[in-house]
């Protein structure tokens, strides 16, 4: 049987992770969450990995949690409280793992990305979608507000847009998703993979030390007050300036040559 999460690392250091349970609409089952968590943790430590692309096989990118698994969890003596707590904690850990991963992560989206699937896209650093893709946080339709997807969604789009998606549960087109900042671009289906790979190769050509420094700083400062953010960012710049790759990059610019990164 095929692995539920396919992994392929190319010569440019681009790791392609592909959700591979199309018959289940790539739902975030416990097994899928475990596979994703382990993959991002391992990739974050692997010096050969420079950029991660998250894609999916089948007509759906990801339909969110596996509701059949969730329903089965109610059979426990506590009505499912311990099980639900464990799964939500596991899912939240995976989403934070994407943000905390030192490697840039690009979502390549085709089909639908709903509920925790929409959360998965919003948790990635960048996202490009097929123009026919759709996004939603539809929990209100089944009496279950998309509270955890809300965390990632509200950190990507303005409050009014986030609340519209959360309160109505309506599908949002890829074009609209690009307009409100949930994704970077909506492109023709036949251009999706190459658009993503062009972006990934461009990023992979940079110093991985610089990218990791910047990604960590971006998310850290975004939660700070303005004065604290500037103080923090200034210290990050000082440490970055002292790094070997910054010295090399500046010298290469002055000398009008290509830099030779050592990723330190």
Secondary structure, DSSP 8 states (H G I E B T S, - for coil): ---SEEEEE-TTSEEEEEE--GGGTT-B-HHHHHHHHHHHHHHHH-TT--EEEEEE-SSEEE--B-HHHHHHGGGSTTTTHHHHHHHHHHHHHHHHHHHH-SSEEEEEE-SEEETHHHHHHHHSSEEEEETT-EEE-GGGGGT---HHHHHHHHTTS-HHHHHHHHHH---EEHHHHHHHTSSSEEE-GGGHHHHHHHHHHHHHTS-HHHHHHHHHHHHHHTTS-HHHHHHHHHHHHHHHHTSHHHHHHHHHHHTTS-------
